[in-house]
């Protein structure tokens, strides 16, 4: 049975440009096509065709199969931003693009202003631990002021994370956990109340700090995406994670997401089924479940899209 009104607020488009960009960074021998062939063979990933339309149509077929109305889709490397803009057009707006940027760069604010105003982007994706900056650094202020004016969204990746493809390609891990603290978002969120700040994966292992941030800042929300494997290391199960998140954020500030990425896996239906079962077990009302699974995302996107 299909679900009505689902909005997946965390999906990586992973166009061919993404794979080619990472393959070009690899120190491994061989050409980019040869490295991509190894990725397909060893990781059982289907590299998208050069035709972006075909890739978008494949995602839309997944959405239709599972009742997904829209999805927030990321440009996971800056080089992928034009593909995301095109994907928005090809999907009729069902893919809402978000651009990976480094906010401390002087040109970032102006570029994001144009993406928001002219190309229908919903906001930005930030990886402070990857690019080694604090979101509270004054050098980042202009970007957040732009998001505030446009009432846009900043996804701020915190906690621990790895990218299996980067590891396979031999790209060195440069993440620095000193820049992965969710509480660093607090002064920025408080200074930009019209922007929405999303902490993905319930904080990705920085759960206590994420709860503290949410209690302090009403414009901070969490998304439920990924397998949330960090919870086991923290001595929690998914039901406990949801229960504690609900106690701080309420059902109004939790956004459903899957962190779907590649084919042949496609859209991760199992994550929907698992999360919905937890919400039902916790006794969350039908209205509350509907808000988490789509209503909250629609409300946030309606502020600008």
ABEGO torsion letter per residue (X at the ends): XBBBGBBBABBBAGBAAAAAAAAAABABBEBAAAAAAAAAAAAGBBBBBABAAAAAAAAAAAAAAAGBABBBBBBABAAAAAAAAAAAAAAGGABBBBBBBBAABAAAAAAAAAAAAAAGBAEBBBBAAAAGBBAABAAAAAAAAAAAAAGBBBBBBBEBBBBAAAAAAGBBBABBAAAABAAAAAAAAAABAABBBBBBGGGGGBAAAAAAAAAABAABBBBABEAGAAAAAAGBBAAAAAAAAAAAAEAAABBBBAGBABOAAEBBAAAAAAAAAAAAAAGBBAAAAAAAAAAAAAAAAAAAX
